[in-house]
Amino acid sequence: MTEKTGPAGPAADASLRPGIWELAWPSILTNLLFAMVGIVSIKVVATLGPAAAAAVTVGNQVFFTLQAIMMAVSVGTTALVARAWGARDFDEAIRTTLSSLLLGVLVAVVLTLPVLVYAHELAALFGLGPDATELAGEFVFWLSLFNVAFAVNFIMSAALRAAGDARTPMWIGVATNLISMVGLYVLVFGHFGFPALGVKGAAIANGFAFGVAGLAFLVLWLNGRLVIEFRAREMREAFDRARVRRLLAIGYPAALEQGVFRIGFFVFLSVIGHFYGTAAFAAYGIGVNILSVCFVVGFGFSIAGSTLVGQALGANDPEGATADGWRSLRYAMVSMIAIGVAVIAFAEPMARFMIDDPEVIRYTVAFIYILGVVQPLMAVEFAFGGALRGAGDTRYPLKATMAGLLGMRCVLAVLFAWLGLPVEWVFAALIGDYALKALMLTQRFRSGRWRSLYSNEQLAVSR
């Protein structure tokens, strides 16, 4: 790929950068479909009973906890590729993508082996009954077999979006979700001659779909069909120690953040499981999947803000980076509030659609009401968190997550459970969590300190 030519300066670079909506809508659509698959998965396994629904909730929590280290690589990929792309240093963007991919695959392989051995022990930590724990361990085991495929998807999607191409991950994501939904129908209940595998079938269906997607990314890349080219001669620099250190320096706080996030979720869900039982636990999983429609919209604007802030800083345009961050917040705020209101309005019919259990339905409706009202606060976390990560300022979102999730949500949840209050009080601990995080992230973004945290020279980017 040759360097693009044109007028110099931040104004010219700004005209070359994609718009927020141009980057956001493909990511929103991709993750919306992914959320729909999550909803369908819960709906399908919920027909097998509350234990199966709780098992998938636990299985997903364990699996995504294991992806925390992968987040370190993908966040570093986004920041460094976006910075290089904004500076028109396409060679460095290619080298960073290669380094990220090889590092991500290595991490995935290292993660897989211990999880295969201790899948059931990990599932048992959540305090569910023996049936749900057995199913959850089975789910974790089979899904972990596809760790490498998840790694390829994470890294390639992050690199392409950082370069301004959100549509290729979108189309591959559409295919992934279609394959996953067909797989759920075939493998969970047993159709077309396949055995009925239940919860295990749901894990295999999702993992296989991501395997196909990872293969598609690699085939397109190796055949020169992506905006970031594959160059075999750059392989010798793929494990350049300085570049790997830069990836990890920016990414490790994001990995720690995900680790804190999952520890906090483990504590929070353990409180629900130990003190309130399987019905409340299943309600949490169902409610999160219903409201995931809101989350994926916020995540789309988080990706857009992260990319544009990184590209603007690479183009030496800090004012443009600031404007992109605020613009991402406005889009996220309006979208998430609108969808949150709609979900709250139809909370009970959606809960009844998901499962036929009066107690679970009642808990699910309460959870939707509580989480629905915090959508404006979640919009702040998505927009400003993404903007800060795009600038390489990954330590401050870590601090906000530690304060909000551990210091606020988990402490309040334990306190409310210890006092013997209803589970709705434990659900309401989320309000304090998101309020504190929104306050901290807003103050950090307004300070502007993130704009000068890393220079292009420190990140080996040339203009």
C-alpha positions in Angstrom: 0.0 0.0 0.0 1.4 3.4 -0.9 1.1 6.5 1.2 -1.8 8.7 0.2 -1.0 12.2 -0.9 -2.8 15.4 -0.5 -2.8 18.7 1.3 -1.0 18.7 4.7 -2.3 19.7 8.1 -5.0 18.7 10.5 -7.8 20.2 8.4 -6.8 18.1 5.4 -6.5 15.0 7.6 -9.9 15.7 9.2 -11.5 15.7 5.7 -10.0 12.2 5.1 -11.3 10.7 8.3 -14.6 8.9 8.2 -17.6 10.3 10.1 -18.8 8.9 13.4 -22.0 7.5 12.0 -20.1 6.0 9.1 -18.0 4.0 11.6 -20.7 3.4 14.2 -23.6 2.0 12.2 -21.7 -1.1 10.8 -20.5 -1.9 14.4 -24.0 -1.3 15.8 -25.5 -3.6 13.2 -22.9 -6.3 13.8 -23.2 -6.3 17.5 -27.0 -5.9 17.4 -27.1 -9.2 15.4 -24.7 -10.7 17.9 -27.0 -9.5 20.8 -29.9 -11.1 19.0 -28.1 -14.3 18.8 -27.5 -14.0 22.6 -31.2 -13.4 23.1 -32.1 -16.4 20.9 -29.5 -18.5 22.7 -31.1 -17.7 26.1 -34.5 -18.2 24.7 -33.6 -21.6 23.2 -31.9 -23.0 26.2 -34.5 -21.5 28.6 -37.0 -23.9 27.1 -34.8 -26.6 28.8 -35.5 -24.9 32.2 -34.0 -22.2 34.5 -30.9 -24.3 35.2 -30.0 -24.3 31.5 -30.5 -20.5 31.3 -28.4 -19.9 34.4 -25.7 -22.3 33.0 -25.4 -20.3 29.8 -25.2 -17.0 31.8 -22.4 -18.5 33.9 -20.6 -20.0 30.9 -20.6 -16.7 29.1 -19.2 -14.9 32.2 -16.4 -17.4 32.6 -15.6 -17.4 28.9 -15.4 -13.6 28.6 -13.4 -13.4 31.8 -10.8 -15.5 30.0 -10.9 -13.0 27.1 -9.6 -10.2 29.4 -6.0 -10.7 28.3 -7.2 -10.7 24.7 -8.7 -7.3 25.3 -5.2 -6.0 26.1 -4.0 -6.9 22.6 -7.1 -5.6 20.8 -7.2 -2.3 22.6 -3.6 -1.8 21.9 -4.3 -2.7 18.3 -7.0 -0.1 18.0 -4.9 2.7 19.5 -1.7 2.0 17.6 -3.3 1.3 14.2 -5.6 4.3 14.4 -2.7 6.6 15.4 -0.6 5.2 12.5 -3.5 5.5 10.0 -4.2 9.0 11.0 -0.5 9.9 10.4 -0.7 8.1 7.0 2.0 5.7 8.2 0.5 2.6 6.6 3.6 0.5 6.9 3.5 0.8 10.7 -0.3 0.0 10.6 0.5 -3.3 8.8 3.3 -4.2 11.1 1.2 -3.5 14.2 -1.6 -5.7 12.8 0.8 -8.6 12.2 2.3 -8.2 15.7 -1.2 -8.0 17.3 -2.5 -11.1 15.5 0.5 -13.3 16.3 0.4 -12.2 20.0 -3.3 -12.7 20.2 -3.1 -16.2 18.8 -0.4 -17.1 21.3 -2.4 -15.8 24.2 -5.4 -17.8 23.0 -3.5 -21.0 22.9 -2.0 -20.4 26.4 -5.6 -19.7 27.8 -7.2 -22.8 26.3 -5.3 -25.6 28.0 -6.1 -24.7 31.7 -9.7 -23.9 31.0 -10.2 -27.3 29.3 -8.9 -29.0 32.5 -10.7 -26.8 35.1 -14.0 -25.9 33.2 -16.3 -27.4 35.8 -14.3 -26.0 38.8 -14.6 -22.5 37.3 -18.4 -23.0 36.8 -18.7 -24.2 40.4 -17.4 -20.9 41.8 -20.8 -19.2 41.1 -22.7 -21.2 43.8 -25.4 -22.7 41.6 -27.1 -26.0 42.0 -25.4 -29.2 40.8 -27.4 -29.4 37.5 -26.7 -25.8 36.5 -23.0 -26.1 37.4 -22.6 -29.3 35.4 -24.2 -27.7 32.4 -22.2 -24.5 32.8 -18.9 -26.4 32.9 -19.8 -28.3 29.7 -20.6 -24.9 28.0 -17.3 -23.4 29.0 -15.3 -26.5 27.9 -16.7 -26.6 24.4 -16.7 -22.9 23.8 -13.0 -22.6 24.9 -12.0 -25.0 22.1 -12.6 -22.0 19.7 -10.3 -19.5 21.6 -8.0 -19.1 18.6 -10.9 -18.3 16.3 -12.1 -15.7 18.7 -8.6 -14.2 18.8 -8.4 -13.8 15.1 -11.8 -12.1 15.0 -11.0 -9.7 17.9 -7.7 -8.6 16.4 -8.7 -8.3 12.7 -11.9 -6.5 13.5 -10.1 -4.1 15.8 -7.4 -3.4 13.2 -9.8 -2.8 10.3 -12.1 -0.5 12.3 -9.1 1.5 13.5 -8.2 1.9 9.8 -11.7 3.2 9.1 -13.2 0.0 7.6 -16.1 -1.0 9.8 -18.0 -2.7 6.9 -15.9 -5.7 6.4 -16.2 -6.8 10.0 -19.9 -6.1 9.7 -20.5 -8.4 6.7 -18.4 -11.2 8.3 -20.3 -10.6 11.5 -23.6 -11.0 9.7 -22.5 -14.3 8.3 -21.2 -15.4 11.7 -24.6 -14.7 13.4 -26.5 -16.5 10.7 -24.3 -19.6 11.0 -24.7 -19.4 14.8 -28.5 -19.2 14.7 -28.7 -22.2 12.3 -26.3 -24.1 14.5 -28.4 -23.4 17.6 -31.5 -24.8 15.9 -29.7 -27.9 14.6 -27.6 -28.8 17.6 -29.6 -27.8 20.7 -32.7 -29.8 19.8 -31.3 -32.2 17.3 -32.4 -31.7 13.6 -31.3 -33.0 10.2 -29.8 -36.2 11.8 -27.7 -34.4 14.4 -28.1 -35.4 18.1 -29.8 -33.1 20.6 -26.9 -31.6 22.5 -28.7 -29.1 24.7 -26.4 -26.5 26.3 -23.3 -28.1 24.8 -24.9 -27.6 21.4 -25.3 -23.9 22.0 -21.6 -23.6 22.8 -20.5 -25.6 19.7 -22.8 -23.6 17.4 -21.4 -20.3 18.6 -17.8 -21.5 18.5 -18.1 -23.0 15.0 -19.6 -19.8 13.7 -16.6 -17.8 15.0 -14.3 -20.4 13.5 -15.8 -19.8 10.0 -15.5 -16.0 10.6 -11.8 -16.2 11.6 -11.0 -18.2 8.5 -12.8 -15.7 6.3 -10.7 -12.8 7.8 -7.5 -14.7 7.1 -8.5 -15.7 3.5 -9.4 -12.1 2.6 -6.3 -10.7 4.2 -3.9 -13.2 2.6 -5.5 -12.5 -0.8 -5.0 -8.7 -0.5 -8.8 -7.9 -0.2 -8.5 -5.8 3.0 -7.7 -2.2 3.4 -4.7 -3.3 5.6 -2.6 -5.4 3.3 -0.7 -8.6 4.2 3.0 -8.3 3.4 5.0 -11.4 4.0 8.2 -9.3 4.2 6.9 -7.6 7.3 6.7 -10.9 9.2 10.2 -10.5 10.4 9.2 -7.5 12.4 6.0 -8.9 13.7 7.6 -9.8 17.0 9.7 -6.7 17.3 10.1 -6.3 21.1 9.6 -2.5 21.1 6.3 -2.8 19.2 5.1 -5.6 21.4 6.0 -3.5 24.5 4.0 -0.6 23.1 1.0 -2.8 22.5 1.1 -4.2 26.0 1.9 -0.8 27.6 -1.4 0.6 26.2 -3.3 -2.7 26.4 -2.5 -4.1 29.8 -4.6 -1.6 31.7 -7.5 -2.6 29.5 -6.8 -6.2 30.3 -6.7 -5.4 34.0 -9.9 -3.4 33.6 -11.6 -6.5 32.0 -10.2 -8.6 34.8 -11.6 -6.2 37.4 -14.8 -6.2 35.5 -15.1 -10.0 35.6 -14.1 -10.2 39.2 -16.7 -7.7 40.0 -19.3 -9.6 38.0 -18.2 -12.8 39.8 -18.8 -11.2 43.2 -22.1 -9.6 42.1 -23.4 -12.8 40.5 -22.2 -14.9 43.4 -24.2 -12.8 45.8 -27.3 -13.3 43.6 -26.6 -17.0 43.3 -25.8 -17.7 46.9 -28.5 -15.5 48.6 -31.4 -15.5 46.1 -31.1 -18.7 44.0 -31.4 -19.8 40.4 -34.5 -17.9 39.5 -32.9 -14.5 40.3 -29.7 -15.6 38.6 -31.5 -16.6 35.4 -33.5 -13.3 35.5 -30.2 -11.4 35.5 -29.0 -13.3 32.4 -32.2 -12.8 30.6 -32.5 -9.1 31.5 -28.9 -8.4 30.3 -29.6 -10.1 27.0 -32.8 -8.1 26.4 -31.0 -4.8 27.3 -28.0 -5.8 25.2 -29.7 -4.0 22.3 -28.8 -0.7 24.2 -25.3 -1.9 25.0 -24.4 -2.7 21.4 -25.5 0.8 20.2 -23.2 2.3 22.9 -20.4 0.0 21.9 -20.7 1.1 18.3 -20.2 4.7 19.2 -17.4 3.7 21.6 -15.6 2.1 18.6 -16.2 5.1 16.4 -15.0 7.5 19.0 -11.9 5.4 19.8 -11.0 5.2 16.1 -11.5 8.9 15.3 -9.8 10.1 18.4 -6.7 7.9 17.6 -6.7 9.0 14.0 -7.0 12.7 14.9 -4.1 12.6 17.4 -2.1 10.8 14.7 -2.8 13.7 12.4 -1.7 16.2 15.1 -5.3 17.4 15.5 -6.1 17.4 19.3 -9.0 19.8 18.9 -10.6 17.5 16.4 -10.0 14.6 18.8 -11.9 16.4 21.5 -14.8 17.3 19.2 -15.0 13.7 18.1 -15.3 12.5 21.7 -18.1 14.9 22.5 -19.9 14.0 19.3 -19.7 10.3 20.1 -21.3 11.1 23.5 -24.2 12.9 21.9 -25.0 10.1 19.5 -24.7 7.4 22.2 -26.8 9.4 24.7 -29.7 10.0 22.3 -29.7 6.4 20.9 -29.4 4.6 24.2 -32.1 6.6 26.0 -34.5 6.1 23.1 -34.0 2.3 23.0 -33.9 2.1 26.8 -37.4 3.7 27.1 -38.8 1.3 24.5 -37.3 -1.7 26.3 -38.8 -0.6 29.6 -42.2 -0.1 28.0 -42.3 -3.7 26.8 -40.3 -5.3 29.7 -43.0 -7.7 30.8 -44.0 -9.0 27.4 -40.3 -9.6 26.5 -39.7 -11.4 29.7 -42.7 -13.6 29.2 -41.5 -14.3 25.6 -38.1 -15.4 27.0 -39.2 -17.9 29.7 -42.4 -19.4 31.1 -41.6 -19.1 34.8 -43.6 -16.5 36.9 -40.8 -15.9 39.5 -38.1 -15.4 36.8 -40.4 -13.1 34.8 -41.0 -10.9 37.9 -37.3 -10.6 38.7 -36.5 -10.0 35.0 -38.9 -7.1 34.7 -37.5 -5.5 37.9 -34.0 -5.8 36.6 -35.0 -4.2 33.2 -36.6 -1.3 34.9 -33.4 -0.6 37.0 -30.9 -1.1 34.3 -33.0 0.8 31.8 -33.0 4.0 33.8 -29.2 4.1 33.9 -28.8 4.1 30.1 -27.6 7.8 30.0 -24.9 7.0 32.5 -23.9 3.9 30.5 -23.7 6.2 27.3 -21.0 8.3 29.1 -19.0 5.2 29.9 -19.1 3.9 26.4 -18.4 7.2 24.6 -15.7 8.7 26.9 -14.2 5.3 27.8 -13.8 4.6 24.1 -12.3 8.0 23.4 -9.8 7.7 26.2 -8.7 4.3 25.0 -8.3 5.5 21.4 -5.9 8.1 22.8 -3.9 5.4 24.6 -5.2 6.6 28.0 -6.3 3.1 29.2 -5.3 3.5 32.9 -8.0 6.0 33.8 -10.9 3.8 32.6 -9.4 1.0 34.7 -9.5 3.3 37.8 -13.1 4.2 37.0 -14.1 0.5 36.7 -12.4 -0.4 40.0 -14.1 2.5 41.8 -17.6 1.9 40.3 -17.8 -1.9 40.0 -15.8 -3.0 43.0 -16.0 0.0 45.3 -19.7 0.8 44.6 -21.7 -2.1 43.1 -20.1 -5.0 44.9 -20.0 -3.3 48.2 -23.6 -2.3 48.0 -24.7 -5.7 46.8 -23.0 -7.5 49.7 -24.4 -5.0 52.1 -28.0 -5.3 50.8 -27.8 -9.1 50.8 -26.4 -9.1 54.3 -29.3 -6.9 55.5 -31.7 -9.4 54.0 -33.2 -7.0 51.5 -35.0 -8.2 48.4 -32.9 -9.0 45.3 -34.3 -5.8 43.6 -32.0 -3.9 46.0 -29.0 -5.9 44.8 -30.0 -5.1 41.2 -30.2 -1.4 42.1 -26.6 -1.4 43.2 -25.9 -0.9 39.4 -27.1 2.7 39.7 -24.3 3.7 42.0 -21.7 1.9 39.9 -22.6 3.7 36.6 -23.1 7.1 38.3 -19.6 7.0 39.7 -18.0 5.8 36.5 -19.8 8.5 34.4 -18.6 11.2 36.8 -15.0 10.1 36.7 -14.8 9.6 33.0 -16.4 13.0 32.3 -13.9 14.8 34.5 -11.0 13.0 32.8 -12.2 13.8 29.3 -12.9 17.4 30.1 -9.4 17.8 31.6 -7.8 17.1 28.2 -4.8 15.4 29.8 -5.3 12.4 27.5 -4.4 14.5 24.4 -0.7 14.7 25.3 -0.3 11.4 27.0 1.6 9.8 24.1 3.3 11.6 21.2 3.5 10.1 17.7 7.2 9.7 18.2 6.7 7.6 21.3 4.4 5.3 19.4 6.9 5.0 16.4 4.5 6.8 14.1 5.9 9.1 11.4 4.2 11.8 9.4 
